[in-house]
Amino acid sequence: PDIVIVMSVKERTSPLDNYHEEITTIGSGKVAIFQNGTIFEGTWQKADRQSQLTFKSTSGEEIKLKPGRIWISAIPDSHGQVSFQ
């Protein structure tokens, strides 16, 4: 992918089968965006099901994504972590 986005989200085991994970992407949380050899850290936001995801830097500016393939990964906000070199 040209861009990798790692969103920290609320996650829980589904009460329907006690196996599958339910991931919440409405609300907000931390984000790490990797593009052009740089990492941008900030927050993601999504107001409701009809809204688009938005990404803002720690200073509150919109993080613009370059055109290309995007890979989005969701990690649990309770114990997920991102590491890179």
N, CA, C and O of each residue as an XYZ file, in Angstrom:
340
protein
N       0.835     -1.204      0.000
C       0.000      0.000      0.000
C       0.873      1.259      0.000
O       2.019      1.241      0.448
N       0.309      2.335     -0.506
C       1.004      3.619     -0.500
C       0.903      4.301      0.856
O       1.793      5.056      1.250
N      -0.181      4.031      1.563
C      -0.448      4.637      2.875
C      -0.938      3.543      3.820
O      -1.756      2.705      3.442
N      -0.431      3.559      5.047
C      -0.929      2.652      6.084
C      -1.475      3.514      7.217
O      -0.779      4.382      7.745
N      -2.725      3.264      7.582
C      -3.380      4.001      8.662
C      -3.671      3.014      9.789
O      -4.297      1.978      9.566
N      -3.220      3.336     10.992
C      -3.470      2.488     12.157
C      -4.356      3.277     13.122
O      -3.927      4.259     13.728
N      -5.603      2.819     13.245
C      -6.575      3.493     14.107
C      -6.716      2.738     15.421
O      -6.867      1.516     15.431
N      -6.669      3.463     16.517
C      -6.930      2.896     17.834
C      -8.433      2.998     18.075
O      -8.992      4.094     18.106
N      -9.088      1.835     18.248
C     -10.556      1.791     18.316
C     -11.043      1.006     19.530
O     -10.296      0.238     20.135
N     -12.297      1.215     19.867
C     -12.933      0.389     20.900
C     -13.255     -0.963     20.265
O     -13.828     -1.032     19.177
N     -12.881     -2.020     20.954
C     -13.068     -3.361     20.417
C     -13.536     -4.271     21.539
O     -13.074     -4.163     22.675
N     -14.454     -5.168     21.211
C     -14.919     -6.127     22.206
C     -15.312     -7.420     21.505
O     -15.579     -7.428     20.303
N     -15.343     -8.492     22.251
C     -15.788     -9.769     21.716
C     -17.310     -9.742     21.589
O     -18.009     -9.325     22.512
N     -17.811    -10.187     20.450
C     -19.244    -10.168     20.191
C     -19.995    -11.051     21.185
O     -19.618    -12.205     21.393
N     -21.050    -10.525     21.797
C     -21.852    -11.352     22.702
C     -22.689    -12.389     21.944
O     -23.242    -13.303     22.556
N     -22.787    -12.253     20.613
C     -23.578    -13.198     19.819
C     -22.920    -14.568     19.732
O     -23.598    -15.596     19.767
N     -21.574    -14.576     19.615
C     -20.897    -15.868     19.484
C     -19.660    -16.000     20.378
O     -18.987    -17.031     20.369
N     -19.366    -14.950     21.149
C     -18.188    -14.941     22.032
C     -16.895    -15.284     21.298
O     -15.971    -15.848     21.885
N     -16.836    -14.938     20.005
C     -15.652    -15.249     19.208
C     -15.213    -14.057     18.342
O     -14.076    -13.595     18.438
N     -16.125    -13.574     17.504
C     -15.793    -12.474     16.597
C     -15.644    -11.158     17.354
O     -16.229    -10.964     18.420
N     -14.853    -10.268     16.782
C     -14.628     -8.956     17.391
C     -15.576     -7.917     16.806
O     -15.825     -7.908     15.601
N     -16.097     -7.054     17.647
C     -16.884     -5.903     17.214
C     -16.001     -4.674     17.360
O     -15.465     -4.408     18.436
N     -15.855     -3.940     16.289
C     -14.982     -2.774     16.252
C     -15.844     -1.527     16.078
O     -16.691     -1.476     15.186
N     -15.633     -0.532     16.922
C     -16.396      0.712     16.855
C     -15.579      1.774     16.132
O     -14.495      2.150     16.579
N     -16.116      2.259     14.998
C     -15.430      3.307     14.240
C     -16.241      4.590     14.174
O     -15.992      5.447     13.326
N     -17.205      4.720     15.061
C     -17.925      5.983     15.203
C     -17.462      6.584     16.521
O     -17.498      5.928     17.562
N     -17.027      7.839     16.467
C     -16.452      8.496     17.637
C     -15.098      9.061     17.265
O     -14.947      9.707     16.228
N     -14.115      8.816     18.113
C     -12.766      9.329     17.834
C     -11.744      8.488     18.582
O     -12.079      7.724     19.487
N     -10.496      8.649     18.183
C      -9.412      7.929     18.825
C      -8.075      8.339     18.232
O      -8.012      9.212     17.367
N      -7.021      7.714     18.694
C      -5.680      8.012     18.195
C      -5.472      7.365     16.832
O      -6.102      6.360     16.501
N      -4.574      7.962     16.046
C      -4.244      7.421     14.731
C      -2.756      7.628     14.446
O      -2.153      8.610     14.879
N      -2.191      6.690     13.717
C      -0.832      6.822     13.180
C      -0.945      6.574     11.677
O      -1.473      5.547     11.251
N      -0.449      7.511     10.883
C      -0.532      7.407      9.428
C       0.883      7.396      8.864
O       1.679      8.298      9.126
N       1.179      6.363      8.088
C       2.488      6.214      7.454
C       2.339      6.497      5.964
O       1.616      5.792      5.260
N       3.029      7.537      5.489
C       3.042      7.836      4.058
C       4.299      8.630      3.722
O       4.773      9.439      4.520
N       4.821      8.387      2.542
C       6.027      9.078      2.059
C       7.198      8.930      3.018
O       8.002      9.854      3.148
N       7.315      7.793      3.693
C       8.429      7.567      4.609
C       8.338      8.339      5.912
O       9.318      8.435      6.650
N       7.170      8.886      6.197
C       6.963      9.708      7.398
C       5.777      9.160      8.179
O       4.835      8.616      7.604
N       5.840      9.312      9.499
C       4.681      8.961     10.332
C       4.035     10.253     10.824
O       4.705     11.170     11.299
N       2.727     10.293     10.696
C       1.934     11.402     11.206
C       1.074     10.840     12.329
O       0.342      9.872     12.122
N       1.154     11.429     13.505
C       0.341     10.979     14.628
C      -0.714     12.024     14.935
O      -0.476     13.223     14.786
N      -1.874     11.567     15.360
C      -2.957     12.491     15.663
C      -4.193     11.748     16.090
O      -4.123     10.776     16.841
N      -5.346     12.220     15.601
C      -6.619     11.619     15.970
C      -7.472     11.366     14.723
O      -7.331     12.044     13.705
N      -8.357     10.377     14.830
C      -9.366     10.144     13.804
C     -10.709     10.526     14.404
O     -10.891     10.482     15.621
N     -11.651     10.901     13.542
C     -12.998     11.232     13.992
C     -14.008     10.773     12.950
O     -13.747     10.824     11.748
N     -15.157     10.328     13.427
C     -16.287      9.987     12.560
C     -17.542     10.213     13.385
O     -17.753      9.546     14.398
N     -18.375     11.154     12.954
C     -19.538     11.567     13.733
C     -20.663     10.528     13.730
O     -21.288     10.289     14.763
N     -20.920      9.914     12.580
C     -21.996      8.940     12.460
C     -21.736      8.042     11.254
O     -20.724      8.193     10.569
N     -22.653      7.106     10.994
C     -22.451      6.134      9.906
C     -22.309      6.794      8.543
O     -21.597      6.279      7.681
N     -22.976      7.929      8.334
C     -22.942      8.591      7.036
C     -21.713      9.487      6.851
O     -21.417      9.888      5.725
N     -21.003      9.804      7.916
C     -19.857     10.707      7.846
C     -18.608      9.992      7.348
O     -18.470      8.778      7.494
N     -17.708     10.758      6.763
C     -16.412     10.239      6.365
C     -15.470     10.283      7.559
O     -15.633     11.101      8.464
N     -14.496      9.405      7.550
C     -13.421      9.484      8.549
C     -12.597     10.723      8.264
O     -12.324     11.035      7.105
N     -12.197     11.433      9.311
C     -11.271     12.542      9.161
C     -10.079     12.295     10.070
O     -10.200     11.647     11.110
N      -8.935     12.813      9.673
C      -7.701     12.624     10.418
C      -7.081     13.986     10.674
O      -6.949     14.804      9.763
N      -6.699     14.223     11.941
C      -6.083     15.504     12.305
C      -4.778     15.241     13.043
O      -4.651     14.271     13.790
N      -3.812     16.125     12.817
C      -2.522     16.031     13.505
C      -2.687     16.418     14.963
O      -3.752     16.880     15.374
N      -1.632     16.231     15.744
C      -1.685     16.603     17.162
C      -1.901     18.098     17.337
O      -2.366     18.537     18.389
N      -1.567     18.894     16.307
C      -1.788     20.340     16.384
C      -3.176     20.743     15.870
O      -3.516     21.926     15.865
N      -3.985     19.747     15.433
C      -5.354     20.026     15.011
C      -5.536     20.252     13.523
O      -6.656     20.499     13.076
N      -4.455     20.174     12.736
C      -4.561     20.361     11.295
C      -4.965     19.062     10.612
O      -4.584     17.979     11.057
N      -5.737     19.167      9.532
C      -6.134     17.985      8.778
C      -4.898     17.309      8.181
O      -4.027     17.979      7.625
N      -4.826     15.991      8.296
C      -3.746     15.230      7.659
C      -4.249     14.844      6.279
O      -5.212     14.087      6.153
N      -3.604     15.359      5.254
C      -4.003     15.074      3.877
C      -3.346     13.782      3.422
O      -2.162     13.552      3.667
N      -4.125     12.948      2.761
C      -3.629     11.673      2.264
C      -3.339     11.799      0.771
O      -4.135     12.353      0.013
N      -2.178     11.272      0.362
C      -1.846     11.309     -1.059
C      -2.690     10.255     -1.786
O      -3.150      9.301     -1.160
N      -2.895     10.412     -3.074
C      -3.634      9.394     -3.831
C      -2.880      8.070     -3.836
O      -1.649      8.043     -3.838
N      -3.620      6.993     -3.837
C      -3.000      5.673     -3.897
C      -3.746      4.661     -3.064
O      -4.825      4.936     -2.539
N      -3.155      3.481     -2.950
C      -3.754      2.399     -2.169
C      -3.575      2.675     -0.680
O      -2.494      3.059     -0.233
N      -4.640      2.476      0.075
C      -4.624      2.723      1.518
C      -4.971      1.428      2.245
O      -5.924      0.735      1.888
N      -4.196      1.119      3.254
C      -4.450     -0.037      4.104
C      -4.780      0.511      5.486
O      -3.963      1.210      6.086
N      -5.979      0.197      6.001
C      -6.391      0.657      7.321
C      -6.393     -0.530      8.269
O      -6.977     -1.574      7.979
N      -5.734     -0.354      9.402
C      -5.686     -1.385     10.435
C      -6.291     -0.808     11.708
O      -6.038      0.343     12.063
N      -7.093     -1.621     12.389
C      -7.700     -1.204     13.655
C      -7.067     -1.999     14.782
O      -7.003     -3.227     14.726
N      -6.598     -1.297     15.806
C      -6.035     -1.964     16.975
C      -6.842     -1.549     18.208
O      -7.347     -0.428     18.263
N      -6.969     -2.439     19.196
C      -7.753     -2.114     20.391
C      -7.115     -0.973     21.179
O      -5.910     -0.982     21.430
N      -7.933      0.013     21.569
C      -7.391      1.135     22.342
C      -6.991      0.732     23.751
O      -6.241      1.450     24.412
N      -7.485     -0.411     24.218
C      -7.172     -0.839     25.584
C      -5.794     -1.491     25.715
O      -5.173     -1.419     26.776
N      -5.315     -2.124     24.646
C      -4.021     -2.800     24.762
C      -3.229     -2.888     23.456
O      -2.164     -3.505     23.434
N      -3.716     -2.295     22.381
C      -2.988     -2.318     21.112
C      -1.849     -1.313     21.117
O      -1.876     -0.320     21.844
N      -0.851     -1.588     20.295
C       0.262     -0.639     20.198
C       0.855     -0.683     18.801
O       0.697     -1.667     18.078
N       1.536      0.385     18.430
C       2.191      0.500     17.137
C       3.667      0.644     17.386
O       4.087      1.449     18.216
N       4.463     -0.132     16.673
C       5.920      0.040     16.753
C       6.475      0.070     15.341
O       5.941     -0.587     14.447
N       7.531      0.819     15.135
C       8.130      0.952     13.816
C       9.585      1.347     13.964
O      10.020      1.806     15.020
N      10.329      1.159     12.881
C      11.752      1.544     12.877
C      12.031      2.495     11.749
O      13.168      2.934     11.578
